[in-house]
Each structure stands twice: as structure tokens, then as C-alpha cells.
Amino acid sequence: MSEPGRRILVGYTADDAGADALALGARIAAASEALLEVVMVLPIEARGGVVPPDPGYERHVKERSRGWLAEASASLGDTVPQSLHIRYAASFAAGLLDAAHEFDASLIVVGTARGGLFGRTRIGSVADELLHSSDVPVALAPSGAREVPIAQGVTRITAAVGTTPGAVLDSSVALAAALHAPLRLLSLVPVDLPAGVDTGLVELTSAVGAQRVLDEARAALPAGVDATATVATGDTIEESVKALDWHAGELVLVGSSRLAAPTRLFLGSTASKMLRELPVPLIVVPRTSRKTER
């Protein structure tokens, strides 16, 4: 993951969400010595669409976008190597995915939708489209991510392991190594049980099942890799997430739902519930990566 040529792609917009995505992408890129590819996607209509293009309008849109990108770049200073791009596409998500393939990026970073609570992630149309079509891991920057100093780096990687850790375990090990960050294995299984079940049975079932998952995950770690293990407790996923300790510089990895097509993302119900209370960025990993996480 830290080898020369690694690239982190940021989907930039000239607003707070874009600033959050840029800051998170820069923090990850700086910690892993990667190149930051900052991409602003413009609608095809800005290029004339199906009608004859207006050179003056196209020039105006492009110059304005270049100005926004220049401001974004200036805000980062020389903290991380970066490259700025303007792309045209039918949708913002499609443009980002095309650019990720073009640059062979290992991660796409986007911001939260408007109206989300500070410190939380609200999935908008761009993130939603990526989470149903991307074969590249996607990082969701919560509102306020721009407040975390780039120099803080990444202080911990938490891998939310399910009944079959698979790709998320491999990716979290690689990411932790590249970012020189400690790894924490987190089990949230099976916290949500049907209402009305005896409380004692819920606690016992949760503890036994979660510990089994963690034991299997730790056993699957490569030789020489160590990780702490935590069982989340609570009557719901949301309560479990709230009860855990979180670092300001932490990243959480989750795998795609089993409903996801091979090499594609699909945010499962557990991850969706985590997002409601998760105060740190979330990275969603495809079921099987288009390429192995470096």
C-alpha cells in the first residue's frame, strides 16, 4: 500500500463537504506517502451537451473550477504531493469512478451530504451511487473532518469484522501497515436480536458469537501482525458504536454486504446503522477487490 505510485482520489466540490473530503484524503495520502489526485467533475452539459457548445460559457465554467481547485490546493500547502483535475461526466460518481480507474487509485474519498450533523456522515446521491457501483474502496468523510489536522495522520484502524471477515480483514491489515497505525478488530455480531428475547440470552449469545468472530479473525492475521480485539456491547448497533472509544484520527473499515456483486460495493444494514453514530470516517471495501489493497 505504501509503495511508490500509490494514489488517493478525492472527489472535490467547492463547499464544506468538499473541504472535508480533501482534508481526509490529504491525511491518508500524507500518512501513506501517496499522491493526492483532486478531481472536480463537471456535468457534460457544461461542455455543450447535445447542443452546439458555447465556447465562452465552457471557458467560464472551466476557469471558475480551476480557481476552486487552486484554492483547495493552496489550503493544503506542501503537506502532500497533489495533482488537480477537471473531468466531464454524466454524473459526479461516474466521473470519479472513471478517474479512479484512469489513475489506478486505491481509494476514492467523498464528503457527506448537506444537512448532516457535525461529526456524522450522511449519505448523499454521489456516495450512494458509488456505494452501489464502485469496484474501488470508498471513504466517507464526516461533517467536520476538515477540523482534524493533516499532521495528526491516522491514529488507528478499526476493522468491523462480520461472520466472514474476508476482504475487510486483508484491507485493514494492509492499510494499517501503510499508515503505520495500530489495528483494532471490532465485532458487532450479533448485537441486534429480535425484540422480546430474554435479556440474559441476548447478552450471552452476543458475547459468545462476537468472541468467536474475533478469535477467527485474529487467527487469520498474517504472521507478525498483531491487533487488539474489542467486542461491542449494547442492545442495538447504534448503542454499541456510541459506547466505544474513538480517536479523532481513526478510520473504520467495513466490508460490503453479501448482497454485493463480486468486486462491487454494497453498504449492508450493519454498516448503515454504524454510520448513524460513527464519529470518524468510514471506508467501505468491495467483496473482492478489483486489485489487492496495497
QUIFEN-V896682 format. One record per helix or strand of 2 or more residues. SS is the DSSP state (H for helix, E for strand). FROM is the first residue (numbers start at 1). TO is the last residue. If there is no record, write none. Layout:
# QUIFEN-V896682
SS,FROM,TO
SS,FROM,TO
This chain:
# QUIFEN-V896682
E,7,11
H,16,32
E,35,43
H,44,47
H,55,76
E,82,89
H,92,103
E,107,110
H,125,130
E,138,140
H,145,147
H,150,152
E,156,161
H,166,179
E,182,187
H,199,219
E,228,231
H,237,243
E,250,255
H,269,277
E,281,285
